Amino acid sequence: MEDNLSRTFAALADPTRRAMLAQLSLGEANVSDLAQPLLQSMSLPAVTKHLKVLEGAGLITKGRNAQWRPCTLNTEPLREAVDWMEQHRIAWEEKLDRLDTYLKTKTKGKPNGL
């Protein structure tokens, strides 16, 4: 079973899906609006598959209003990914700071830092 964070990162791995999310960050858009800039390079069924991946990851919500299929961005999965990355960034910065301090003590007093 795949966890939410894995689904989010898998969905974000594709540039087409990131472009769709960027468009949705400007506000609600229907499926046709999201597909329009992509139809020169892919089919409508391919666009629909990308939207299903985003919806499955919880990054978008697709509604239904007669023939119109409005899509909206859900930011919670993105926040969870940012929180996860931030925890790891902090941990690695601390490790690298300790390594820097250690290396400075080992090279102190040696000519040319060797």
C-alpha positions in Angstrom: 0.0 0.0 0.0 1.4 3.4 -1.0 1.3 6.2 1.5 0.1 9.8 0.7 3.6 11.3 0.6 4.7 8.7 -2.0 1.6 9.4 -4.1 2.3 13.2 -3.9 6.0 12.8 -4.9 5.1 10.4 -7.8 2.5 12.9 -9.1 5.0 15.8 -8.8 7.6 13.8 -10.7 6.0 14.6 -14.1 6.5 18.0 -15.7 3.0 17.9 -17.3 1.3 17.4 -14.0 3.4 20.2 -12.4 2.3 22.5 -15.2 -1.3 21.6 -14.5 -0.8 22.4 -10.8 0.8 25.7 -11.7 -2.2 26.6 -13.8 -4.5 25.6 -10.9 -2.5 27.7 -8.5 -4.0 30.7 -10.3 -7.5 29.5 -9.6 -10.1 27.0 -10.6 -10.0 25.7 -14.2 -12.1 23.2 -16.1 -10.6 20.1 -17.7 -10.8 21.8 -21.2 -8.8 24.8 -19.9 -6.1 22.5 -18.4 -6.0 20.4 -21.6 -5.8 23.2 -24.1 -2.1 24.0 -23.8 -1.2 20.3 -23.8 -3.2 19.1 -26.8 -0.4 20.0 -29.3 1.9 17.4 -27.6 -0.6 14.8 -26.3 -4.0 13.4 -26.7 -7.0 14.2 -24.5 -7.0 10.7 -23.0 -3.4 11.3 -22.0 -4.3 14.6 -20.3 -7.2 12.8 -18.5 -4.7 10.2 -17.2 -2.5 12.9 -15.8 -5.6 14.5 -14.1 -6.5 11.1 -12.6 -3.0 10.8 -11.1 -3.3 14.3 -9.6 -6.7 13.5 -8.2 -5.5 10.1 -6.9 -2.7 11.9 -5.0 -5.3 14.3 -3.5 -3.6 17.3 -5.2 -6.8 18.3 -7.1 -10.5 17.9 -6.7 -12.5 17.5 -9.9 -16.2 18.5 -9.7 -19.1 18.2 -12.0 -21.4 21.0 -13.0 -23.5 19.9 -16.1 -20.9 19.6 -18.9 -18.3 21.6 -17.0 -15.7 19.7 -15.0 -14.1 22.3 -12.6 -10.8 21.3 -11.0 -9.4 23.0 -7.9 -6.0 22.7 -6.3 -5.7 21.0 -2.9 -2.7 22.3 -1.0 -2.6 20.0 2.0 -0.6 17.2 0.2 1.9 19.9 -0.9 2.2 21.2 2.7 2.9 17.6 3.9 5.6 17.2 1.3 7.2 20.6 2.2 7.1 19.7 5.9 8.8 16.4 5.1 11.5 18.1 3.0 12.0 20.8 5.7 12.7 18.2 8.4 15.3 16.5 6.2 16.9 19.9 5.1 17.3 20.9 8.8 18.9 17.5 9.7 21.3 17.6 6.8 22.3 21.2 7.5 23.1 20.3 11.1 25.2 17.3 9.9 27.1 19.4 7.4 27.7 22.1 10.0 29.1 19.5 12.3 31.3 18.2 9.5 32.5 21.7 8.7 33.4 22.3 12.4 35.2 18.9 12.5 37.2 19.6 9.3 38.2 23.1 10.6 39.6 21.6 13.8 41.5 18.9 11.9 43.1 21.3 9.4 43.8 24.1 11.9 47.6 24.9 12.0 48.4 22.8 8.9 50.0 24.7 5.9 47.5 25.5 3.1 44.8 23.7 5.0 46.3 20.2 4.4 
